[in-house]
Amino acid sequence: MFSTSNDDFVALHYQPMAARHGRIVGMEALMRWHHRERGPISPEAFIPIFEHSGAIVPLSRWALGQACRDAASWRQPLLVAVDLSSIQIDEEDLPALVSAELARSGLAPHRLELEVMATALASDARRIAATMTRLRTLGVGLTLADFGAGDAGPTRLRKYPFSKLKIARGLVAGIEASASARSIIHMAVELGHSLGLSVAAEGIETPAQLAFLEDQGCDWMQGYFIGRPAPIEALGELTGNTDRPAGVSAPTYAFAATGWTNPPFAPPEPATSRVDEGRFRHART
């Protein structure tokens, strides 16, 4: 267990990812800090602080290994996506770590996708590109996340060996009201496909957003309209693991194992979601 204090812990939740027209093809592993008073805390709130404190290093390594083990146990051969922190992508031993976790878990390399934010590519570009090339040689996928926001643009696709780009949720949110957002998404899909990349979109919350992205030829869909993040034991219908014994829950990770006995910061109050419950049709393999 990764416990930030006596009653706090970090666990993985998984959000379904669908191909066009509804077939669930993968899950993204998302870390959730369960605070004893405030409940689940999203990674947007705690990851930057953990990166600054150094706690992100053992936590990220645990998350990568646990996601590989979880995915290897699924009866359906879904892909699993794992976010890389800015510190991880800067570590020269990252390919060796990924290779070791694949070997330990037995997960086929093509089922693992590593997501990288453009902000994580701010240091030595040549060295990071070499690290990413070694990762691609292992057979894993690499996704440029948050495409179309900030520094996540075409230049990044030219410098680094990505296999997929993921359109930023801010652009997706503007589909119904902004012609410029629709134009940028259209160009992003065309650019990605012209470079031989898959194109994903995140933050899909409405049928209109989904319909537009499908019409544009987007390959992967993710967001609350597709499915909300949930503990893996709640997703057995998708993974094919419907026989988890009662009372058996997914593993968690304890900060105590690395010397972190107290939370590195006080988490903010959880925000109230703007999204109504929505479920996307899904056809399982």
N, C-alpha and C positions, 0 to 999 in steps of 0.2 A: 504494500500500500504506500502511495506517495502522500504522506500526511503532513500538512503544513503546521499543524498543531495537534492537540489531542483528538480533536473531532473533525479536522479539515482534511480533505484529500483531493487529489487530481485523478480523474478518470477519463477514458475515451468514450465519446459519443460518435455515432456514425450518421452521416446524411446521405441519402440515396442520390445517385446520379443516373439520369435516364438518357438513352439515345433518342433520336427523333422518333416520334410516333409512340413513345411510351415504354419501351422495354428497359427495365432497370439493368444497367451494365456495370455499376460500381458503387462504391461508398467512399466518402471522404472522412478520414479520422480527424476528429476535432477534440481538443483538450477542453475539459470543463473542471474548474475549481469548485468543489462543493464546500461552501462555507457553512459553518455550524449555525449561523444566524441568518444569513442572507441567501442561502441556497446556491444554485449553480451560478458561477461567474464566468462570463464569456472570455475567450482568449484575447479579444481586442482590448479588454481591460487589464489583464494581468501579464500577458506575454512581454510587452515592452519593459515592464518593471523587472520581470525575472531575467530578461536579457541584460539589463543594467547591473543587476545584483550578482549574476553568474549562476543563479539557480537553474537557468534555462538549459545548461549543458547536460547535466544528468537527466533532467526531465525529458528533454528532446530525444535523448538516446533511448530512454525507456519507452517513449511513445512510438518511436520507429520500430523497435523490437516487438512491442505488444501488438501493433497494427499488423505486422507481418505474421505473427502467431495467430492472431484472430482470423485473418484472411485465409491462411493455410488450412484452418479448420472448417471453413465454409464448404458446404456440399455443392453449392453453385459457384462456378469459377469467376466470381465477380472481381473486378479490379479494385484496388484500394489506393487511395491518394493520401499522402502524408505531407504536411507543410514542413518546409525546412526553415529554421531560423537564420537570421543573418550571421550568427556565430557559426552555425553548422556548415553553411555553404563556404565559409572562409577556412574551414579546417581541411588540411591536406590529407588527413587519414579518413575522410568521409567515405570515399569509395571502398576502402577496406572494411569499414564499419558496416556499410550497406551489404557488402558481399557476405560478411560473417552472419548478419541477421537473416539473410536469405537462406544461407546454408543451414543455420540452426532451426529455422522454422519450416524449411522445406517448401517455401513459397516460390513458385515459378517467377523469374525476374520480370517477364512481360506483364505480370499482374500488379506490379508496383509502380506507382507514379509519384514522383516527388515534385511538389509545388514550390516555386521560388518567387518571392516578391521582387520587383525591380529595385526597391530600396535596399535589398540585401546584396546587390551587385555593385556597391559603391566603392569597394576597395580594389585590389589589384586585378584588373580585368583579365589579363593574360593568364594569371595563375588560376582564377576561378573558372575560366573557359577550359583550361586543361583538366581541372577537377571534374567539370561537367562532362567533358568528353570521355573520361574514364568511367563515369557513371553510365553513360549511354552505351559504352562498350560492354558493360555488365548485362545489358538488355532491358534496363528499367526506362520508364518514360520520364521526361522532364517538361513541366508546364510553367510558362510565364504567366503568373497570376496578375489580376487587376489590370489587364491590358486596356489601354485607352485612358488611364488615370495617371497623372504625374509623369514619372520617368518610364512607365511601362509602355513603350512605343516601338515602332519598327526598328530603330537602331539596336535595341536589345536582341531582336530576332536575328540580326545580321552578325552580331558578335558572339552569340552563344548557341550551342547545339540543342535547342528546344525541339520537342516533338509535338507540343500543343500550346496554344494560347488560350487564356480564359478571360473573356470580356468582363470588365469591371461592373460591379453591381450598380454603381452610380449611373452608368450608361443605360443599363437595363431598366432602372427605375424611371428613366426619362422617355422610354419608348412611346408612351401614350400621349405625352404632352410636348415633346421636343423633336422637331424635324432634324435638328443637328445631331441629336443622340441617335436617331434612326440612321442618318447618313454615315456616322462614324462606325456604327455596328455593321452596316452594309460593307463599308470599306475594309473593316477588320476581318470579316468572314472571307471576302475575296482575297485579301492579302494572305491570310493564313493558308487557304487552300492553294494559292499560287505557289507557296513555298513548301507545299507538301505536308502541312501541319493540320492536325485536328483542331477544331475550334469549339470551345465550351463557353457557356454563359452561366453566371451565378446570380443569385438574388431574384429569381423569377417568383413573382408573387401573384400574378393575375393571368387569366386565360388569354387576354389580349397580348401580353408580353410573350407568352409561350407561342401563340400563333404567329406573331411577327418573326420570332427567332427561327421557328421551323420553316417559315416561308423563305427566310434568307439563306437557309442551308446550314444553320448551326448544327454541329454534330452531337454535342453533349449539353444536357440541361440540368440545372441544379437550383434549388431554392425552396422556399416554404410551400409553393404550389405543387412541387414534386413530392416533397416529404421533409418533415422536420428532423433535426438531429435527435437521436435517441440512443440509449444504451443498447449494446449489441444483442443482449438477451431479448429485447423487444422487437427485433427485426428478423426473427427466425423464419418468418414466412418468405422473406426475400433471400436470405442466405441458404435456405434449405435445412437449417438446424432448428427444427421445431421440437426437439426432444430434450432440451436442457432440463436437468432435474430441478424440481421445485426448490427454491431457496438458494440455488447456486447463481451467483452474480458474476459479472465481468471483473477482471483484476483491476486494481487501482495501484497507485504508486505513492510511496511515503517519502516525504522530504527528510524524515528522521534518518533514513538510510544514508543520506549524504551530509548530515550535520545540520540541515535546516530544520530547527525545531520550532520556529515561529514564522508566521507569514511575513514575507519581506515588505508588505505594505498592507494597509487596510483597504479591502476592496470597496468599490463604490456600490451604491444601492443599485440593484438590478433594474434596467429600464423596462418599461411596459411595452410589449410588442405591438407594432402597428398592424400586424398581419392577422387577418381572420384565418381560422383553420381552413385549409384547403388540401385536398388530396388529389394527386395526379393519377390518371389511369395507369396501370402497369401490367405488362405481360412478361412473365418470368421465363427465363430460358429453361 
